[in-house]
Amino acid sequence: MNAAILVLNAGSSSIKFAIYDAAAGNDAASRYGGEIDGIGHAAHLCAHDANGTRLADVTIGGDGSHEAALSALLKWIASHSGGIELVCAGHRVVHGGGTFSGPVKITADVLQKLDALSPLAPQHQPHNLAAIHALARLHPALLQVACFDTSFHVTQPAVATAFALPRALSDKGVKRYGFHGLSYDYIASVLPKHLGETADGKVVVAHLGHGASMCAMLRRQSVATTMGFSALDGLVMGTRCGALDPGVILYLLDEFNMGSKAIGHLLYNESGLLGVSGVSDDMRELLASSNPRAAEAIELFCYRIVRELGSLAAALGGLDAVVFTGGIGEHSPEIRSRVCTQAAWLGLQLDEKANRAGGPRISKANSSVVVLAVPTDEESVIARACRAML
């Protein structure tokens, strides 16, 4: 039997998964991957091999819970995986707080501490942990490892993480944490391949997707990022507002008599591209739309990216390279072109032909700032952490 690692990214309505050889090198691709969607009602399992060949496309029975979904996945692995034995499961966990600065073996004590962090990431953490609890019941002997989106940012200086609030609040953990760390970790690991010695220079990575953020790196370590205390901060996102004057929250409380749950739903689920456009939270649909509000949403999305790019370049004291990644960053040459055009004053000179081709290098040869489009691979970062634990 071949030892294997199961990598899970569990959300409220879906679980993305990948299976890696435990003994392979850290640059090895996954053997299998897929997604279970429809959790909470009629869950559905799709799986494919490393070549993209569809291996499963089935509706899952049961109560639609994370446990029912993972039970179906384990059964599929046992019957279709070609003689592999799971020896570890690695989980994307959004928040590690100030306690966890790197991957950790999951124990009852660790789980208790992670549960306590759920208020810091209410849209993500409970669902990440639901999969861990479910897998512990289904496969109690299996080693489970938590990998955190916040960990990559622990290298930031104290001044970059502080709010101008009373120290009593700071001491309680009210500070900037940053997210999308697994994606930034992967990009940092492949920068030497694309940039050579410049990889350790002043680099800004833009992870642009339904959730979006940017990170300033020096020596391939985080020194500043756009997300802060929560995953609401920073850039305009699919349904999240991004940076917002806290006075708006007070206004909604006082003038509209909105409670915290209603405001939370507004900021997490009804804002961003969807809220501004009234059309969609999907950038592809907005780019194809003739609705002027769709155009306004795209304009705001790009404007905020360029503003934050200037801010992050200031934090770095200069700029050597910009890297686009994430679903939009990797697949939308139009958004990359708009951002680079507006940021030309920073030294970005885009090669439109290379940009339309998808890169990886999409800047002109004489551009003083190298511009790249690089696919991210958060799952491989989790698999690497699991191999280290094993």
C-alpha positions as CSV (number, residue, x, y, z in Angstrom):
1,M,0.0,0.0,0.0
2,N,1.3,3.5,-0.9
3,A,1.1,6.0,2.0
4,A,-0.8,9.1,1.1
5,I,-1.8,12.6,2.4
6,L,-5.3,13.9,2.2
7,V,-5.5,17.7,1.9
8,L,-8.8,19.4,2.8
9,N,-10.1,22.9,2.4
10,A,-13.6,22.9,4.0
11,G,-16.1,25.7,3.7
12,S,-19.7,26.1,4.6
13,S,-21.1,24.5,1.4
14,S,-18.1,22.7,-0.1
15,I,-15.0,20.8,0.6
16,K,-12.1,20.9,-1.8
17,F,-9.7,18.0,-1.6
18,A,-6.4,16.7,-3.0
19,I,-4.4,13.5,-2.4
20,Y,-0.6,13.4,-2.5
21,D,2.0,10.7,-2.1
22,A,3.4,10.9,1.4
23,A,6.9,9.9,0.2
24,A,7.1,12.2,-2.8
25,G,9.1,15.3,-3.1
26,N,7.6,18.6,-2.0
27,D,7.2,19.7,-5.6
28,A,5.2,16.6,-6.5
29,A,1.7,17.2,-8.0
30,S,-1.3,15.7,-6.4
31,R,-2.5,12.2,-7.6
32,Y,-6.2,13.0,-7.2
33,G,-8.3,16.0,-6.5
34,G,-11.9,17.2,-6.5
35,E,-14.6,18.9,-4.6
36,I,-17.8,18.0,-2.7
37,D,-20.3,20.8,-3.1
38,G,-23.9,21.2,-1.9
39,I,-23.0,20.5,1.8
40,G,-26.0,21.3,3.9
41,H,-28.5,19.8,1.5
42,A,-27.8,17.6,-1.5
43,A,-24.0,17.1,-1.5
44,H,-22.3,16.1,-4.7
45,L,-18.8,14.5,-5.1
46,C,-16.6,15.2,-8.2
47,A,-13.1,13.7,-8.4
48,H,-10.4,13.6,-11.1
49,D,-6.9,12.2,-11.5
50,A,-3.7,14.2,-12.1
51,N,-4.5,14.5,-15.8
52,G,-7.9,16.0,-15.2
53,T,-9.8,12.8,-16.2
54,R,-13.1,12.6,-14.3
55,L,-13.2,9.7,-12.0
56,A,-16.4,10.4,-9.9
57,D,-19.5,12.5,-10.4
58,V,-22.0,11.2,-7.8
59,T,-24.7,12.6,-5.5
60,I,-24.1,11.8,-1.8
61,G,-26.9,10.6,0.4
62,G,-27.2,11.2,4.2
63,D,-27.9,14.4,6.0
64,G,-25.7,16.7,3.9
65,S,-23.3,17.3,6.8
66,H,-19.5,17.6,6.6
67,E,-19.4,14.2,8.2
68,A,-21.6,12.6,5.6
69,A,-19.6,14.3,2.9
70,L,-16.2,13.1,4.3
71,S,-17.6,9.6,4.9
72,A,-18.5,9.4,1.2
73,L,-15.0,10.7,0.3
74,L,-13.2,8.1,2.4
75,K,-15.3,5.4,0.8
76,W,-14.4,6.6,-2.6
77,I,-10.7,6.8,-1.7
78,A,-10.8,3.2,-0.4
79,S,-12.5,1.9,-3.6
80,H,-10.9,4.1,-6.3
81,S,-7.5,5.2,-5.2
82,G,-5.4,2.3,-6.5
83,G,-4.1,0.8,-3.3
84,I,-3.2,3.8,-1.1
85,E,-3.4,4.2,2.6
86,L,-4.1,7.6,4.2
87,V,-1.5,8.4,6.8
88,C,-2.2,12.1,7.4
89,A,-4.9,14.7,6.7
90,G,-3.9,18.3,6.3
91,H,-6.4,21.1,6.8
92,R,-6.5,24.7,5.7
93,V,-7.5,26.6,8.8
94,V,-8.0,30.4,8.3
95,H,-7.0,31.7,11.8
96,G,-4.2,30.7,14.0
97,G,-4.4,33.8,16.2
98,G,-1.4,34.8,18.1
99,T,-0.9,31.2,19.3
100,F,0.0,29.3,16.2
101,S,2.9,30.5,14.0
102,G,3.2,27.4,11.9
103,P,1.6,24.0,11.1
104,V,0.5,22.0,14.2
105,K,-0.6,18.5,14.9
106,I,-4.2,18.6,15.9
107,T,-5.0,17.5,19.5
108,A,-8.0,18.1,21.7
109,D,-6.2,21.0,23.3
110,V,-5.3,22.5,19.9
111,L,-9.0,22.1,18.8
112,Q,-10.2,23.9,21.8
113,K,-7.9,26.9,21.1
114,L,-8.9,27.0,17.5
115,D,-12.6,26.9,18.4
116,A,-12.0,29.9,20.6
117,L,-10.7,31.8,17.6
118,S,-13.9,31.3,15.6
119,P,-15.2,34.8,16.4
120,L,-12.2,36.2,14.5
121,A,-13.2,34.4,11.3
122,P,-16.8,33.5,11.6
123,Q,-17.3,32.9,7.9
124,H,-14.5,30.4,7.7
125,Q,-13.1,29.0,11.0
126,P,-16.2,27.0,12.2
127,H,-16.4,25.2,8.8
128,N,-12.7,24.4,8.7
129,L,-13.0,22.9,12.2
130,A,-16.2,21.0,11.3
131,A,-14.2,18.9,8.9
132,I,-11.6,18.2,11.5
133,H,-14.2,17.1,14.0
134,A,-15.9,15.0,11.4
135,L,-12.7,13.3,10.2
136,A,-11.7,12.6,13.8
137,R,-14.9,10.7,14.3
138,L,-14.7,8.8,11.0
139,H,-10.9,8.0,11.2
140,P,-9.8,8.5,14.8
141,A,-6.3,7.0,14.3
142,L,-5.5,9.4,11.4
143,L,-2.9,12.1,12.1
144,Q,-4.4,15.5,11.4
145,V,-2.4,18.7,10.8
146,A,-3.7,22.3,10.8
147,C,-2.1,24.8,8.4
148,F,-3.0,28.5,8.9
149,D,-3.6,31.4,6.6
150,T,-2.3,33.7,9.3
151,S,1.0,32.1,9.9
152,F,2.9,33.5,6.9
153,H,2.4,37.0,8.3
154,V,4.0,36.5,11.7
155,T,7.2,38.0,10.3
156,Q,5.7,41.4,10.1
157,P,7.1,44.1,12.4
158,A,5.0,45.2,15.3
159,V,4.2,48.6,13.8
160,A,2.6,46.9,10.7
161,T,0.2,44.8,12.9
162,A,-0.8,47.5,15.4
163,F,-4.1,49.5,15.6
164,A,-4.2,52.9,17.3
165,L,-6.4,51.5,20.0
166,P,-5.9,51.3,23.8
167,R,-3.3,48.7,24.7
168,A,-5.8,46.7,26.8
169,L,-7.5,45.8,23.5
170,S,-4.2,45.0,21.7
171,D,-3.2,42.8,24.6
172,K,-6.5,40.9,24.0
173,G,-5.4,40.1,20.4
174,V,-7.1,43.0,18.6
175,K,-4.4,43.6,15.9
176,R,-3.7,43.0,12.2
177,Y,-3.2,39.3,11.4
178,G,-3.4,39.0,7.6
179,F,-4.7,36.1,5.6
180,H,-4.2,34.1,2.4
181,G,-0.9,33.0,3.9
182,L,-0.8,29.5,2.3
183,S,-1.0,31.1,-1.1
184,Y,1.7,33.6,-0.3
185,D,3.8,30.8,1.1
186,Y,3.6,29.0,-2.2
187,I,4.4,32.0,-4.3
188,A,7.4,32.8,-2.1
189,S,8.7,29.3,-2.6
190,V,8.7,29.6,-6.4
191,L,9.9,33.2,-6.7
192,P,13.6,32.1,-7.2
193,K,12.5,30.1,-10.3
194,H,11.0,33.2,-11.9
195,L,13.1,36.1,-10.5
196,G,16.5,34.7,-9.6
197,E,18.3,36.9,-7.1
198,T,15.5,39.5,-7.3
199,A,13.2,37.0,-5.5
200,D,14.6,38.2,-2.2
201,G,14.0,41.8,-3.2
202,K,10.9,44.1,-2.8
203,V,8.0,42.1,-4.1
204,V,4.3,42.6,-3.9
205,V,2.0,39.6,-4.5
206,A,-1.7,40.2,-5.4
207,H,-3.9,37.3,-4.5
208,L,-7.0,38.2,-6.4
209,G,-10.1,36.0,-6.3
210,H,-13.5,35.9,-4.7
211,G,-11.5,36.8,-1.6
212,A,-8.6,39.2,-2.4
213,S,-5.6,40.6,-0.6
214,M,-2.0,41.8,-1.3
215,C,1.2,41.1,0.5
216,A,4.5,43.0,0.5
217,M,7.5,40.7,0.8
218,L,11.2,41.3,1.5
219,R,13.5,38.3,1.5
220,R,10.3,36.3,0.7
221,Q,8.8,37.2,4.1
222,S,5.7,39.2,4.8
223,V,6.3,42.8,5.9
224,A,2.8,44.2,5.3
225,T,-0.5,43.0,3.9
226,T,-3.9,44.5,3.1
227,M,-6.1,42.2,5.2
228,G,-6.0,43.0,8.9
229,F,-8.0,41.8,12.0
230,S,-10.5,40.0,9.7
231,A,-10.9,38.8,6.2
232,L,-13.1,41.9,5.5
233,D,-10.3,44.4,5.3
234,G,-8.4,45.8,2.3
235,L,-9.4,45.2,-1.3
236,V,-12.9,45.0,-2.8
237,M,-13.8,41.3,-3.0
238,G,-16.6,39.2,-4.5
239,T,-19.1,39.9,-1.7
240,R,-16.9,41.5,1.0
241,C,-16.6,45.3,1.3
242,G,-12.8,45.6,1.9
243,A,-11.5,48.7,3.8
244,L,-14.3,50.6,5.5
245,D,-14.4,53.7,7.7
246,P,-15.5,52.3,11.1
247,G,-17.8,55.3,11.3
248,V,-20.0,53.6,8.8
249,I,-20.6,50.8,11.3
250,L,-21.6,53.3,14.0
251,Y,-23.9,55.0,11.5
252,L,-25.6,51.7,10.6
253,L,-26.1,50.9,14.3
254,D,-27.5,54.3,15.2
255,E,-29.4,55.4,12.1
256,F,-30.6,52.1,10.7
257,N,-31.0,50.2,14.0
258,M,-29.1,47.3,12.5
259,G,-27.7,44.6,14.8
260,S,-24.3,43.1,14.6
261,K,-25.5,40.0,12.7
262,A,-27.3,42.1,10.1
263,I,-24.2,44.2,9.6
264,G,-22.0,41.2,9.4
265,H,-24.2,39.7,6.7
266,L,-24.2,43.0,4.8
267,L,-20.4,43.3,4.9
268,Y,-19.5,39.7,4.3
269,N,-22.3,38.6,1.8
270,E,-23.9,41.6,0.2
271,S,-21.1,44.0,-0.5
272,G,-18.0,44.0,-2.7
273,L,-18.4,43.5,-6.5
274,L,-22.0,42.2,-5.9
275,G,-23.1,45.1,-3.8
276,V,-21.6,47.8,-6.1
277,S,-22.7,46.2,-9.4
278,G,-26.0,44.7,-8.4
279,V,-25.2,42.2,-11.1
280,S,-22.8,39.5,-9.9
281,D,-19.9,38.7,-7.6
282,D,-18.1,36.9,-10.5
283,M,-15.6,39.0,-12.3
284,R,-16.1,37.1,-15.6
285,E,-19.8,38.0,-15.6
286,L,-19.0,41.7,-14.8
287,L,-16.4,42.0,-17.6
288,A,-19.0,40.5,-20.0
289,S,-21.8,42.8,-18.8
290,S,-23.0,46.0,-20.5
291,N,-24.5,47.3,-17.3
292,P,-22.7,50.6,-16.3
293,R,-22.8,49.5,-12.6
294,A,-20.8,46.4,-13.5
295,A,-18.2,48.7,-15.1
296,E,-18.2,50.8,-11.9
297,A,-17.6,47.8,-9.8
298,I,-14.6,46.7,-11.9
299,E,-13.2,50.3,-11.8
300,L,-13.4,50.3,-8.0
301,F,-11.8,46.9,-7.8
302,C,-8.8,48.0,-9.8
303,Y,-8.6,51.4,-8.2
304,R,-8.3,49.9,-4.8
305,I,-5.6,47.5,-5.9
306,V,-3.5,50.3,-7.4
307,R,-3.9,52.4,-4.2
308,E,-2.8,49.5,-2.0
309,L,0.1,48.7,-4.4
310,G,1.4,52.2,-3.7
311,S,1.0,51.7,0.0
312,L,2.8,48.4,0.0
313,A,5.6,49.8,-2.2
314,A,6.0,52.6,0.4
315,A,6.2,50.0,3.2
316,L,9.0,48.2,1.2
317,G,10.8,51.4,0.3
318,G,10.7,50.5,-3.4
319,L,9.4,47.9,-5.8
320,D,11.2,45.2,-7.8
321,A,8.4,42.9,-8.8
322,V,4.6,42.4,-8.8
323,V,3.1,39.0,-8.9
324,F,-0.6,38.3,-9.8
325,T,-2.1,35.1,-8.5
326,G,-5.5,33.7,-7.4
327,G,-8.5,33.0,-9.7
328,I,-8.8,36.6,-11.1
329,G,-5.0,37.3,-10.9
330,E,-4.2,34.2,-12.8
331,H,-7.0,34.2,-15.4
332,S,-8.0,37.8,-16.1
333,P,-5.6,39.6,-18.5
334,E,-8.0,42.5,-18.6
335,I,-7.7,43.1,-14.8
336,R,-3.9,42.7,-14.9
337,S,-3.7,45.2,-17.8
338,R,-5.9,47.8,-16.0
339,V,-3.9,47.6,-12.8
340,C,-0.5,47.8,-14.6
341,T,-1.6,50.7,-16.7
342,Q,-2.7,52.7,-13.7
343,A,0.5,51.8,-11.8
344,A,2.8,52.6,-14.7
345,W,4.3,55.5,-12.6
346,L,5.8,52.8,-10.3
347,G,7.8,51.4,-13.3
348,L,5.5,48.7,-14.5
349,Q,5.6,48.2,-18.3
350,L,3.2,45.5,-19.4
351,D,3.8,43.3,-22.5
352,E,0.2,43.0,-23.7
353,K,1.0,40.0,-25.9
354,A,2.6,38.1,-23.0
355,N,-0.2,39.2,-20.7
356,R,-2.8,37.8,-23.1
357,A,-0.8,34.6,-23.3
358,G,-0.9,34.2,-19.5
359,G,2.8,34.6,-18.6
360,P,4.5,33.8,-16.3
361,R,6.5,36.9,-17.2
362,I,4.1,39.6,-18.6
363,S,6.2,42.7,-18.4
364,K,8.4,44.1,-21.1
365,A,12.1,43.3,-21.1
366,N,13.0,46.9,-20.2
367,S,10.4,47.2,-17.4
368,S,12.1,48.4,-14.2
369,V,9.5,46.3,-12.3
370,V,9.1,42.7,-13.3
371,V,5.5,41.6,-13.5
372,L,4.4,38.0,-13.3
373,A,1.3,35.9,-13.4
374,V,1.8,32.7,-11.4
375,P,-0.8,30.1,-10.4
376,T,-0.9,29.4,-6.7
377,D,-1.0,26.0,-5.1
378,E,-2.1,26.2,-1.5
379,E,-2.7,22.4,-1.3
380,S,0.9,21.6,-2.0
381,V,2.0,23.9,0.9
382,I,-0.3,21.8,3.2
383,A,1.0,18.5,1.8
384,R,4.6,19.8,2.5
385,A,3.7,20.6,6.1
386,C,2.2,17.1,6.5
387,R,5.3,15.4,5.2
388,A,7.4,17.4,7.7
389,M,5.1,16.1,10.5
390,L,5.3,12.6,9.3
